[in-house]
Amino acid sequence: MAQNDHMEEKVNKRRFHLSDNAFAGLMLLPVFAILVSVVFIPILKGIYVSFCEYKISNLNEPVWNNFHNYIKVFKNGEVLIYFKNTFTYVFFAVGIQFVFGLAIALLLNQNMRARGIFRGLFLIPWIIPSVVVAIVWTWMLQQQFGVINYILYNLGITSTVNISWTQQPFLAMMAVTMAAVWRQLPYMMVMILAGLQSIDVSLTESAKIEGANSWNLLRYITLPSIRPVITTTIWIAVMANFQMFTIVFNMTGGGPVNATTTLSLAAHKKAFLEYDFGAGSTIGVLWLTVLFIATLLYNKFNDRYVSDYQ
């Protein structure tokens, strides 16, 4: 009798046994289902309707129109302006963030009094919502009563306090870039500071003994040692600024004369102001394609660097 019970127990164990891979896949199935529902299916639908006449009059029945949406956005040259604005904004926003973030990180990495307090203060812009940042900077750059105009005038940089930042193309782009840099600078600073603290102290001490100055330490020791951190941080900043919408929309609305209309604002304008969801999806697909290609190039570059480093 005991032998029969033992055999039955072995059969039951064998019947309900799952391998580790099968169990892991079963546990990940809900996550995968959610990912497909909220990410992959909307992306596929967006790609599909970019080839369709898809407006508010036919929301339930998109009409296939081949490449008409793509021909339209390229024919009038609008999409090229959007790409130009986006690349200009991303280049200056990320570039300025990196320069100031590196400088502040190097400063906060030194042995100084109240270093923890300064680190906390520099993190304040990061916790402020983007829409609040846009409102604050709009008031600071206000033409008649803005504090920025007042400071520039008293420093002798400008000849008047009545500078209209949002009504001139160059100044409008500069305004949204400054606001974005102020909001995102703490992220760049924190990431670089973390990289700096991981550098082996013996490397810098050996270089100092050999007579290396501060510039040589930065060029040959510091930057190469934190290169993986720098490339990853810059790439994440590029992706975040490529998708920037809140600050630009609330400060300039894409004006003046589309001077600050980036891809995110253009897609929003086509879809939710002109109710041309097909054209909005077209801009989104072009945007997605550029980011996908850029990601592939970044991964290839990063893999090559890792293989050369090893």
N, C-alpha and C positions, 0 to 999 in steps of 0.2 A: 504493500500500500504506500509506504513511504517512497519507494522507488518510483511509483507512478506519479506521485505528487511532484517529485523532483524533475521528472521528465516533462511534465506539463509546465512547470515553472520555466524550464529551459526553452520550451517551444514559445511560450509567451514573451520571454525576453527577446528571442530571435525575431519574433513577429513584429515587435514594436521598436526594434532598434533602429536608430538613425545615425548616419555618419555625422561627423563634425561639420563637414561642408554643407550637408543637406539641412542640418539644424540651423546653421548660420544663415543659409538662404531663406529658410522659413521665417526666421526672425526679422530678416531684412525685407521680406515681401511687403508688409504694410508701408514701410518707408518708400520702397520703390514704387508702389502704387500711387502714393501721394505725389512723388516726384514726377511721375508720368502725367498725372492729372493736372498739376499746377504749373509745370515747366514745359515738358515736351509737347503735349497736345496744343497749348496756346502758341508755341513757336511754330509748329507745323501748320496750324490754322492761319497764323500771320503770314507765313510764306505763301500759302494757297491764295488767300484773299488779295495778296499783292499783285496777283495776275487777274484780278476780277474787278468788275465795276461794282463797288460795294459802298453804297451810300445809305443814308437814313431811310430812303424810299424803298429799298430792297434789302433790309437787314436779314430777312429770313431766306432770301434766295440770291446769293451773289452770282453775278453773271460773268462768265469767263470772257476776258477781252485780250487774251494773249499777253503781249508785252507793252500794251498801251500805257499803263501807268509808268513804267520805266522809261519809255520813249518820252512821255510828257515831262517828267522831272528832269531829264537830261536835255531835252530840246530847249527849254527856256533858261537853262543854266542855273536854276535855283539851287539844285542839290550841290553843285560845285561851290557855291557861296557858303552853304551850310557846312560843307566839309572844311573849307578854308577857315571859317570862323571857329569851328571846333578844334582844328589842329593848332591854330594860333593861341586860343585860350588855354588848351592843355599844355602846350609847350612852355608858355610863360608861367602858368600857375605851378606846374610841377617843377620847373627849373628854379623859380624863386623859392619854392618850398624847400628844395634840396639844399640850396646854398645857405639859407638862413637856418634851416634845421640842423645842418652839419655844424655851423658856427656855434649855435646855442648848445648843441650836444657836447661839442668840444669844451665849451666853457663850463657846463655843468658837470663834466667829468673830472674837473680839477678839484683838488682839496681846498674848499673854500667854506667860509662861515655861512650858515643858514642855507646850505645847498638843498636840503629837503624842502624848505619853504619855497625857494625859487622854482624848483621842479613842480611843486603843486600849483603855483601861480601860472606857470606857462601852460598848464593843462586846462585852465578855465575855458578858453575858446572852444575846446573840443567838446565840452558838455553842453554847450548852448545850441539849441535847435537851429537848423539852417535858415528857417523862415525868420527867426528872431535876428539872426546875423544880418540878413538882407534888410530888415527894417532899420536896425541900428545904423548900418552903413549908409543907407539912404538918407537918414537924418544927418549923419556926420558930413555927407557930401552935398547937403542941401545948398542951393545956389546962393541964398541970401543970408541964412543963419547957420550954415554948416561950420563945424569947428575945423575941418580940414582946410577950407578956404581961408579961414581966419589965421590959422597957423602959417600957411604958405605965404599969405600976404605980409604978415609981420616978420617973417624971415627974409623978405625981399625976393622970394622966388617968383611971385606973380605980382602984377601991377594992379590988380583989382581983386575984390573978394567975391565978385559976382561971376563965378565960373560955373557954367552949366555942365556938369559931368555927364549927365545922361542924355544930353541933346547933341553931342558931338561924337561921331563914330569912334575915334581913337580913344577919347577920354572915357566913353562908355565901356569899352572893352577893358581899359585900365581899371575902372571902378569895380567891375565884377571880379576881375582877377585879384585885386587887393582884398576884397571881401572873402573870396574863396581861400586865398593864401592864409589870411588871419584865422579862418575857421579850421583849416586842415594842417596848419604848421605843427601843432602839438603831436600829431600822429607821426610825422616825419622825424621830429625831434626825439620822441620816445623810442622809436625803432632804431635809430642810429645810435642813441645813447646805450641801448641794450647791447648793440654790437660792439661799441667801444669798451664796455665793461667785460667783454669776453676775450679781449686781447691779452695774450700772455705778457705779463709785466716784464719778464726777463728779456723779451725781444727789444722793448724800448730802452731798457737799462743798458743792454749790450750796445745798442746803436749810439746812445749818449756817450758811453765810454770810448767808442770809436771816433767821437767828435761830430756826430750828426747834429745839425741844428733843427729847429722846429719844423721848417719847411721839408727837410729831408725825412724827418720822422713821419710827417703827414703823408708824403708822397710814396715812400718806399715801405713803410711799416703799417701805418694806420689804415689807409685806404685799401691796400691789397688784402689786409687781414679781414676787413668787414665788407669786402666786395659782394659776397652772396647776400648779405643783409641789404646792402644798397640797391642791388639790382631788383630784389624781390620787393622792397619798399617802394621804389620808383615805379615798378610795374603796377602795383596795387593802386598807387596814387594816380597813375595814368588811367586805369580802368574807372576809378571813382570819378575823376574829372571829366572823362569822356561821357559819363552819364549824368553830369551835373544839370539839374533842372531848377531846383528851388530858388537858389540865389539869383541866377540870371533872370528867371521869370519874374520874381518879385522886385528886382531892382530896375530892370530895363524893359521887360516884356519882349525882348528880342530886338528892340530898336536901338538907335534910330535908323530907319531905312534898312532893317534886317542886319545891321552891323554887328549885333551880338546874338543873332539867331543861330544857335547851334543845332545839331541834329536832333537832340531831345526836344527842343522847343519847336522845331520844324514839324516833327512827327505829331506833337500835341496840337499844333495849329491846324494841320491838315485834317486830323481825325476829329477833334472836339470843338473846333471853331468853324471850320468849313464843312464839317461832317462828310468828308471824303475819306472814308476808312481805308479804301484801297490804296490811295496815294500815301496816307500815313503809314500803312503797313509796308509799302514800297521803300520809304525812307528807313523804316526800322530794319528791313531785310538788308539793305545796303550797309547800314550801321553795323548790324550783326556780322556781316561778311567781313568787313574791315577788321573788326575786333577779333574774329576767328583767325584770320590770316596773321594778324599781328601776334596773337597768342602762340600760333605755331612757330613763327620766327623767333619769338622770345624763348620758347622751350628748346628749340634747336640750338640757339646761341648759348643758353644756360647749360645744356647737356655737353656741348663742345667745351665749355669752360671747365666743367667738372671733370671731364675726361683728361683735359690737358693738365689740370691741377693735380690729378691723381698720378 
